[in-house]
């Protein structure tokens, strides 16, 4: 005879004659596969929405911070490998700098019309990038030709003094 038949009080034995407690309890029905897939997709959408919201929040905070900065890059032209010329606004002044192995200030744009055109081009973010790029290149070429003229007038190609 089995142990449960001799002593029904033993753990795992029932009083009804040897069936275990696990067999007497009803197992919960498994949920359908489509419901599990739906819950998985909803959880994924929720997590992606949270990530999107956090990124938008961070972007908004960065935009608020960038509006208070006193220095802005207005644009640049690559001249070769690791070399470019950049227009930079610092405070109320606009400078043309050369970037390569070293960073060197080439000139300050003092012409009010040119400064306004460069600064207006900066704030026109919704416009066509190709047109604003052409506009920048035209202004940039104008400034380069003015610099060449100044260097020719000053002789030997130097228009700044070492401090």
N, C-alpha and C positions, 0 to 999 in steps of 0.2 A: 504494500500500500504506500501511497505517497505521503509525504510529510504533512501536506495540507489536510489530508483526510484524517490523519491521526491527531493533529493539533491545529484547528482552524484559527487560532489566535496569533499565529506566526505572521510577521510582516510579509505582505505580498499575497496572503491567502485571504479569501473571502469566506464568509460564513455560508455562502450558498453552494459550496461544494467544489472548491478548488480553483475557481477562476480568479485570475489576478485582478487587482484594482484597475490597472491600466486598460484591461480589456472591457471592464464594465463601463468606464467613462466613455462618453461619446467624443470622438475627435471632431474639432471644428472643420467645417468644409473649407477647402482651399479656394482662394478667390480666383476669378477668371483671369486668363492671361491678358486680355484686352484692358482690364481695369488696372493691372500692374503696369502695363506699358503706358497707359494714360497718366498714371500718377508719376511715373518716371519722367515723362515729357513735361508735365506741369512743373515738377521740381527743377528741371533743367532750365525752363523758361524763367522761373523765379530767380534762380542763381544768376543767369545772364542779365536779367533786369537789374539786379543788385549791383553787379559789376559795372554795367552801363551807368547807373546812377552815381556810383562812387567816382567814376572817371569824369563825368560831367561836373560834379562838385569840385573835384581837384582842378579841372580846367578853368572853372569860373574863378576859383581862388587865385590861380596863376595869372589870369587876365587882370584881376584887380591889382595884383602885385606889379605886373608889367606896366600898367598905366602910371604908376608912381615912379618908375625908373627915369633917370635923367639921361640915359644913354640908349640910343637906338641905332641899329644897322639899317641904313636906307637901301643898300644894295651893293653889288660889286660886279667886277668883270674879271674872269680868270685870264691870266696872261701866259700861263704855262704850268708845268708841274710844280705844285706847291707854291705858286706865286699868283697874287691877285691884287687888284686895286679896289678899295672899298670906300664908300661914302658913309660917314658916321655922324650922327647928330649927338652932340654932348651939350646939355643945357640948351642954350639958344644959338649955339654955333654949329656950323656944318664943316667938317673936315674931310679931306681926301687923304687916305693913308695907303701906303704900299705894304703889302703883307708878303713875306717870303721867309728867308732864314731869320730876318729881323723885321720888326714893325717900325716903319718910318713915316712921319707926317710929311706929305708932299706939299699940301697947301690948305688954306682955309678959304672957303667960298664966302666972299664978301659981297658979291653981286646980289642985291636983294631979290631981283626977279628970278634968278637961278635958284636961290635958296627956297623961295616960295614954291617954285615948280617942283623941286625935290621933295619938299615937305608935303605938298598936296598929293603928290604921287604916292607917298607913304600911307596916307589916310584913305586912299581909294582902293581898298581891298576887294570891293565887290566888282570892280571893273575887270576888263579883259587883261589877263596877265601879259599877253603878247604885246598889246598896245602900250602898257605901262613899261614893259621891258624895252621897247623901241624908244619910248620917251626918255627913259633913263639913259640909254646909250647915246641919244642925241645930246642930252645935257652933259653927259660925261665927256663926249668928244669935244664939245664946246669948251669945257673946262680944261681939257688937255691941250687944246690949241692955244688957249690963253696962257697956260703955264709955259708952253714952248716959246711964245712971244716974249714973256717976261724973262725967261732964261737967256734968250738971244740978246735982249736989251742989256741985261746985267753982265753979259760976257761969260765965256767958259762954262756955261750951263749950271751955275750955282745961283739960287735965289733965296737961300736961307743961310744963316750963320750958325756956327757951332757955339754952344754956350758952355 
